[in-house]
Amino acid sequence: MGDLVLIENQQNYWMEWQLHDKFVPNWLGPYMIKRKFRSGAYHLIDMEGNEEREPINITYLHPFYS
């Protein structure tokens, strides 16, 4: 908890295919881990303190190195 992560931009695949836009970011964030679930999902908050509505699976997260 407290680590910073990036979220894989799921809309990137659709937008790149549909709009042929290569300038869509691959990752969103950084976000801070607020809570870890046993299922491998994480509840995140952004740097302004706003909470994400749904937990994010670990497969869509990447460590953030500043």
TORGU-798954 format. One line per field, with one value per atom (N, C-alpha, C, O): z, x, y; residue number from 1. Coordinates in pm, 1 decimal. Each point is the difference from the previous one (the first is absolute). Layout:
TORGU-798954
c3	c(Z,...)
c1	c(X,...)
c2	c(Y,...)
pos	c(NUM,...)
***
This chain:
TORGU-798954
c3	c(0.0,0.0,0.0,62.0,-133.7,-10.9,-120.4,-31.2,-37.6,-119.3,-115.8,-6.5,-84.3,-118.3,-117.7,-21.0,-55.0,-116.1,-115.9,18.5,-137.6,-120.0,-42.1,22.0,-82.6,-49.7,-151.7,-67.1,13.7,-145.1,-58.6,47.7,-150.5,-63.5,-93.5,-112.1,157.6,-77.2,-124.8,-98.7,101.2,-115.0,-111.3,-114.0,145.9,-97.8,-118.1,-114.3,138.7,-108.4,-96.8,-121.6,174.9,-85.3,-77.1,-120.4,189.4,-65.4,-107.5,-106.8,133.5,-99.1,-123.0,-113.0,135.4,-111.9,-76.8,-123.1,195.7,-61.3,-62.5,-111.9,182.5,-43.5,-56.5,-52.4,63.1,-43.8,69.0,-62.2,191.5,78.7,84.7,97.3,-133.8,73.0,118.5,71.6,-49.5,108.1,122.1,89.6,-84.0,116.9,104.8,-32.9,159.0,100.3,28.7,5.0,13.8,33.6,146.4,36.4,48.1,144.8,56.3,-50.5,155.4,68.9,143.6,61.1,-8.0,140.7,22.8,-85.6,197.4,97.0,97.4,22.6,34.0,103.0,120.0,-13.6,131.6,121.5,42.2,-5.3,46.4,46.8,137.8,92.7,-80.8,127.2,72.3,122.5,-198.8,61.0,-98.8,-120.5,174.5,-81.7,38.5,118.3,-219.6,23.1,-24.7,-74.4,135.4,-17.1,-143.7,-42.5,-31.0,-138.1,-96.6,-116.5,162.2,-87.3,-55.0,-90.1,142.4,-42.0,101.1,116.2,-162.7,84.7,-8.9,-107.0,221.3,4.4,-2.1,82.6,-176.4,-23.7,24.6,-6.9,35.9,6.1,-85.6,-9.4,-53.2,-79.7,90.8,121.2,-176.8,78.8,65.7,88.2,-129.9,60.7,108.5,62.8,-39.2,104.6,-46.8,82.2,-212.1,-53.5,-15.7,-56.5,106.7,-5.3,-130.6,-52.9,1.2,-116.0,45.5,112.7,-199.4,35.9,19.5,97.1,-189.4,0.9,27.3,-39.6,107.3,15.1,-136.5,-91.6,79.3,-124.0,20.8,100.5,-195.2,7.7,-18.9,-73.7,140.2,-4.3,-141.5,-28.5,-59.3,-137.4,-77.0,-100.7,145.3,-67.4,68.3,-35.2,132.6,74.9,-30.7,-32.1,42.9,-21.3,104.8,25.9,35.1,100.7,-62.3,-115.7,194.3,-44.6,61.2,122.1,-207.2,44.9,-38.0,-117.2,217.4,-30.2,-13.8,-25.3)
c1	c(84.5,-84.5,89.4,106.3,-153.1,75.8,92.3,53.0,-32.3,84.4,-70.4,-122.9,201.6,-55.2,0.4,96.4,-205.0,-14.1,-61.5,-59.5,74.9,-65.7,-103.9,18.2,-127.7,-105.4,10.5,12.5,-17.6,0.9,-125.4,-110.9,129.1,-110.9,-73.6,44.7,-156.5,-76.0,-62.5,-21.7,-7.2,-58.7,102.0,-37.1,162.8,106.0,-12.4,19.7,-51.5,-9.3,-112.7,18.0,-133.7,-112.9,30.9,-24.6,78.5,25.0,107.4,-11.8,116.2,105.5,-52.5,35.6,-119.6,-55.7,-102.5,0.2,-87.3,-109.4,49.8,-38.6,123.0,40.5,141.9,43.0,28.6,139.3,81.5,83.3,-108.9,65.7,111.0,-28.0,151.4,112.7,42.6,93.1,-159.1,38.3,-89.1,4.4,-84.6,-82.4,91.1,74.0,-77.1,91.2,-29.9,-115.9,222.3,-14.5,-32.3,-60.7,100.8,-17.2,-62.9,23.3,-103.2,-64.8,50.1,24.0,-8.5,38.7,105.3,22.6,40.4,8.7,-117.2,-66.4,43.2,-100.4,68.6,102.9,-160.5,53.4,-88.6,-122.6,184.8,-75.4,-56.2,73.5,-205.6,-66.3,-29.8,9.9,-46.8,-37.7,24.8,-20.9,66.0,22.8,-102.2,-24.0,-36.2,-95.6,69.1,97.8,-147.3,58.4,-9.3,80.8,-176.6,-21.0,105.4,1.7,85.4,101.1,-41.8,65.1,-172.2,-46.6,46.7,26.5,-17.3,45.8,-98.6,-52.5,28.5,-80.6,98.0,91.0,-108.9,96.7,-59.2,-121.3,209.6,-37.6,100.2,116.8,-164.0,92.0,76.4,-21.9,109.3,87.0,-74.7,54.4,-177.7,-81.6,-90.9,-73.4,76.7,-80.6,-133.2,-79.4,52.3,-125.1,11.5,97.3,-196.9,2.7,-57.3,-96.7,157.6,-55.0,-124.9,-5.5,-94.0,-125.9,15.2,-50.6,120.4,12.3,145.2,92.6,-73.3,137.4,58.0,-73.6,204.5,70.3,82.4,69.6,-77.7,76.9,148.2,37.7,44.5,144.7,57.3,104.4,-169.6,50.9,-1.7,69.6,-147.1,-8.3,84.0,-9.7,92.0,80.2,147.7,45.7,27.9,144.0,61.8,-53.4,165.0,63.1,40.0,41.4,-54.7,37.9,134.4,15.5,81.9,133.2,18.7,-9.2,35.6,18.9,144.9,33.1)
c2	c(-117.1,117.1,123.8,2.9,99.1,122.8,5.6,106.6,-218.9,-1.8,69.9,2.9,52.9,65.4,-97.1,-73.6,74.4,-87.3,77.3,106.2,-161.3,50.1,-102.6,-119.7,166.2,-87.7,-6.9,102.4,-224.3,-17.8,64.7,-23.8,105.1,70.0,-96.3,-23.9,-31.1,-97.2,61.8,-70.3,198.9,67.9,20.1,27.9,-41.7,21.2,-95.8,41.4,-167.4,-97.5,35.0,-7.2,45.1,36.9,126.9,7.6,92.1,128.4,-13.5,60.0,-137.9,-15.5,-73.4,33.4,-132.7,-75.6,83.2,1.1,68.3,76.0,130.4,33.7,38.7,133.9,4.5,102.7,-213.0,-4.5,109.3,65.9,-48.0,104.3,-62.7,-69.9,94.6,-57.9,85.7,-36.7,149.8,88.1,-15.0,84.2,-188.9,-28.8,-63.7,-92.7,139.6,-56.2,-147.2,-41.2,-37.2,-141.5,-21.1,-100.7,194.5,-13.3,126.5,109.9,-126.2,111.0,4.1,-104.2,223.5,8.7,105.2,85.5,-90.7,-107.7,-1.8,101.1,-218.2,-23.2,-62.5,-66.2,87.7,-58.9,-117.5,8.8,-117.2,-116.9,30.1,34.0,-47.0,24.4,-130.6,-7.4,-96.2,-126.9,-113.1,14.5,-127.6,-118.4,-106.6,-24.2,-39.6,-107.4,-134.1,-6.6,-98.4,-133.2,-49.6,-82.6,131.4,-44.8,52.8,-39.7,127.7,59.1,134.5,52.9,3.1,131.7,105.4,-30.7,153.8,110.2,115.6,30.8,32.7,121.0,116.3,5.9,86.7,107.0,137.6,19.5,75.8,141.2,77.1,-37.5,146.4,81.2,95.0,0.8,77.4,86.7,115.2,66.4,-42.0,104.3,-54.5,76.3,-208.5,-62.1,-54.6,-45.8,49.3,-53.1,-151.1,-49.9,-22.8,-146.0,-51.8,54.9,-161.7,-70.0,-74.7,-49.0,40.2,-66.0,-149.7,-56.1,-8.4,-145.6,-39.7,70.7,-183.7,-50.7,-37.8,-36.4,45.4,-29.5,-127.1,-13.4,-79.0,-122.9,29.1,91.2,-168.6,20.7,-11.8,58.7,-132.2,-15.8,131.3,12.3,86.0,129.4,107.7,117.6,-156.8,95.7,-18.9,-109.8,220.5,-0.3,91.9,107.8,-148.1,88.1,133.5,6.5,98.7,134.7,34.3,-1.1,31.8,41.2,144.8,36.3,47.1,142.4,35.5,115.8)
pos	c(1,1,1,1,2,2,2,2,3,3,3,3,4,4,4,4,5,5,5,5,6,6,6,6,7,7,7,7,8,8,8,8,9,9,9,9,10,10,10,10,11,11,11,11,12,12,12,12,13,13,13,13,14,14,14,14,15,15,15,15,16,16,16,16,17,17,17,17,18,18,18,18,19,19,19,19,20,20,20,20,21,21,21,21,22,22,22,22,23,23,23,23,24,24,24,24,25,25,25,25,26,26,26,26,27,27,27,27,28,28,28,28,29,29,29,29,30,30,30,30,31,31,31,31,32,32,32,32,33,33,33,33,34,34,34,34,35,35,35,35,36,36,36,36,37,37,37,37,38,38,38,38,39,39,39,39,40,40,40,40,41,41,41,41,42,42,42,42,43,43,43,43,44,44,44,44,45,45,45,45,46,46,46,46,47,47,47,47,48,48,48,48,49,49,49,49,50,50,50,50,51,51,51,51,52,52,52,52,53,53,53,53,54,54,54,54,55,55,55,55,56,56,56,56,57,57,57,57,58,58,58,58,59,59,59,59,60,60,60,60,61,61,61,61,62,62,62,62,63,63,63,63,64,64,64,64,65,65,65,65,66,66,66,66)
***
